[in-house]
Each structure stands twice: as C-alpha cells, then as structure tokens.
Amino acid sequence: MQSNIHAYRWSEDGLAQVDHIEPVRRSDLISIDRQIDLAVKNIEAFTSGRPALNMLLWGEKGLGKSAIIKMLLTEYADEGLTAVEFRHDDIITLYELYAEARKMKDRFVMIYLDDVSFDTGDTLYRMFKSVLEGGLEEKPANCIFVATSNKRHMITESASDSGDIYDRDTVNENASLFARFGLAIGFYPLSPKDYKRIARSYLEKFNLPVNEGWEMEAEAYAMDRGGRSGRIAKQFAVYKSIFG
C-alpha cells in the first residue's frame, strides 16, 4: 500500500523513494512520553520554520528510538516533514544530498542516520564530525540531522580516563561529535511495570486473551532474551499468538 509519508533512501545513485513505512501514532507508544515530548517540540519548531536542533536518540536497542522517528513522519507528513535515510559511511556524498535537499523547497528534511557507531580511531569519525558542523558549505536551512545510536557519544571507548592529559584529549575528542547534536534524548531500560504495560497493549492489539499467569510468562520471555524492551514485548505477543 502506498504511504503518504515522505521518505527516501540516499545512495550513490541519488534519492530513492521509500513507499512502505509502518505508520506509527503517538497513541501506539507507551512509557516513553518524555522522549516523545522532546522530539515533538523540536520537530514542531522545525516544521514551523523556526530554529531547530540536530537530534540524537541514544540508548539500548528496542526501546523506541526508531518508532519515534516513524511517529514523527506519520504525524507531521502534512506539515512537509520528510526523512532521508543516510548511511554515515557515505559521508563523502553528503554535499550531493545537500544539493537535492535544497530543491525540496516545501519540505523539512531530517537527514536520518540509523544506528550510528564508530570504533576508536575510525577514519570516518573525524570526517563525519567535520562535515556535520564544520565544513565550509552551510547545511541547507530546511535540514536537520537526526541520528540513533546505542552509544551516547556514538563511539566505542576502549579505556577509561586515567587523568593523563592525552587521555583527556581523547575523551574531549570523542565527546565533540555528541556536541554537534543540540538535543540528545536518552532511552533507558524498561521497568517491569512498563514492560508489562507494553506487552499487555500488544496482546490486546492482537486480540489475544490476557490469561492468569501471563505476566510471569512475559517476564520469563524477556529474561530469556536478555532484558525488557518494547521490541521484546511485541515479540512476546507474537509468540503467544503462535504458541498460545
């Protein structure tokens, strides 16, 4: 089914439209109200033509980072919100994307970087950081960067700060990419109560009976898969729909 959500994928061949995106409404998302409020206020400023911030959504997998991006696209498509999925290892083509974005005069473009992660010493890291906020060419006025990452600083730090001046320089260097994102939204492990709220919502969404003992089953399912998350809660409901 064709979606009215404006979304594209960037590659060396240019922009390719993405037609099939799961529509997500705010009412579908549970236990991440604070994170939603922060993202919504920033995007409402953006689509109103006011200054907006580059946005980083960081935290463990399955906690709603990508779901919020889909929610923003669903609920603000009529205001011209658009996403362009961009791989950070394609950073040398970013200025070509800028040229395309400037043609989208009626669109507000989120340059979307999903699951950004660098290793210490990665040659792409400095290039990515420089282009993001340090190159000669100005970012188009109708663009912001929106990234998701499992790591707050988007880089794997192999050692702790020993207090040595060179160690502190490394820490500052690693934090400098994080500083390019004026709005950082953290996602944290779910409490048992919130996990069960989400699991119950999926059971009801799939029209499954909420039988006695389901909470213990849901908790055991999560522990067997490494912890609680919205993704695991949905998988539990699907599991129940198959195996009862």
N, C-alpha and C positions, 0 to 999 in steps of 0.2 A: 504494500500500500504506500502510495506517495505521501511523504510528510511535508507539512508546511514549515517545518523547522529549516532554517538556513544553516547549512553546514557543508564544509568542504574538507578535502584532504589534499595537502600540498606534497608534491614530489618534483623530481627534476623535469617532469613533463608539464608542470604547472598545476592549476587547480582542477580537482575532480570532485563533482558534487556527490555528497553522501545523502542518499534518499531515505534510508531506512534507519531511523533512530527511535529507540524506545521513548515514547512520551512519558515524562515524569512530572507529577504535580506536587506542590508543596505538601498537600494532604497525604501523599504517599510516604513521606519521610518522617520518621519517628526518632525522638531522642537526640536530634541534632539541631534544635531550634536556634541556639546561639550562633552556630556556624552558618545556618541559613540566613539569619538576620544580617550578619556582617556582609555576606556575599550579596544579598539583595540590595542593601543600601548602596554598596559600591556600584552595582550594575545599574541601579536606578539613576545614580548620578551620571554614569557613563552614557546611558541612552537618552538622558535629558540634555546632553551636550555640555555638561559641567565637568570639571576636572575629576578624573577617577584614577585609582591606583592599580598598578600591576599587582596581581593577586596570587599568592601561593597557598595551596591547600595541602597540608602535610600531616602525616600520621600513618598508622598501620593500614594494611590492605583491608578492604571490605567494610569500611566504616562510613562510607557515604560520600567520599570526595568526588568521584565521577558522577554519582547520582545527582549531586548538587549542580554540576555543570549541565547535565541533561535537563534538570528542572528549570534552570535559568533560560536555556534555549527554548523550552516548551512555553514558558510563561511570558517571555519577553520577545518572542518572534515577531509579534505585531508591532513592536517598537523598533524593529530593524536589527535586533541582536543576531549576530552571525558568529559562527566558530570556524576557524581553520585549524585543523589538526596538523601539527608541525613536529617533526622529529628533531630533537636537539642536535643529532649528528648531521643534519642537513643545514647547519647554521651558516655555511658559506653562501647559501642561496637566499638568505633572509631578505636581502635588499631587493631581490627579484619579487619576493612576496610583497614587500612594501609597495612596489610599483603597481601590483594588482590591487592591493587594498585601497590605494588612492583613487582607483577607478570606481570603487563601491561607495559613491558619494552619499547614498541614502542608507548605508549600513554602518553598524557599530561592531567592529571586528575584534573578537577575542582570539588572539593567536594562542592556541591551546597546545601545551606541552604536557603530555601524559607520562607519569612515572619517570620523572627526571632523576638521574643518578649518575654521578661521576666518581671515578676512583681517584685517590690522591695521585697527583702527577699527570692526570689525563690532559693531553694537549688540547682537547676541545674545550676544557674548562675555562681557560683564560680567554679564548676566542669568544665563547658564549657570553661570558661576563662582559667583555668589552663591547660586543655588538648590542647587548641588551640596553646599556645605558651610557656607552662611552664613545661610540663611533661618530664620525663627522656627520653622517646623514641622520637627520631627525626622524624619529618614529612618526608615522602618519598620525594626525590628530584623531582619526577615527579608529585607532587601535590601542588595545592594552594586551599585555601578556598575562595569561592565566596558566599556572602550572600545578601539577600534582606531583607529590614525591613522598616516599616512605621516610625520608630523612629531612630534618628541619633545614639543614644547610645544603641539602642536595648533593652532598659529597661524603664518601666514606672516610672517616677519620681513623687512622690506624693506631694513633698513640695519643695519650692524654698530654695536657700541657704540663711540662716539668718546671716551668718558671724560667727556663732559658729564653733569652731574647729571641733566638731563632725559632723556638717553638711558638712563642707568642706571635711572631710574624706569620707563621703558618696558620695559626688559629684565626688571626685577623684576615688573612687572605681567604680562608675558607668561608668566613662569615660575610665577606664582601659581596658575594653573589646573593646571599639571603637578603642583604640590604637593598638590592635592586627591586625587591618586592615590598611595596609600601604597606600592603595588607597581607599578613600571614595568619592563616586560620588553622589552628591545631585540632586534630581529631584524636581522641583518646579511647582506650579500651572500654567497652561497654560494661556497666554494672550488671549483675544477674537480673535485676528488676527490669532494666531497659531492654536487655536481650530477650527476655520472655515477652515483653510488650510487643516487640517487633515480630517474634516468632508467632505469637497469637494473631497478630494482624494478617500475617501471610496464611495461616490456617483458615482464617475467616474469608480471606480473599479467594482462596481456592475451594471454598465451600466444604471444608473438612470438619468433622466433628471434633470438638475440644473435649476429649475424654479425660476421666480421672487419671492422674499419673503422667499427663503429657509434659508437665513442667520438668519432671525428673528425666524424662526421655530427651527433652530439648537440651537440658544441661549436659547430659552424658554425651549427646551428639556433638556438642560444641567442644567439650574437653577432649573427645576422641580426635578432633580436627585442629587442635592447637589453640583454641580460645574462642571467645564470643565476638561476633560481629554481625552486622546486618546481612552480609552475604551468607554467613553460616546459618542465620535464622531462616533465610529464604530456602537454602538447600535442605534444611530440616523439614520444612513444609512440603517440599517436592518429594523428599524421601518418604514422608508419611503418606503422600498421595499414591505412591507406588506400592509401598510395602505394608501400609496400614499401621 
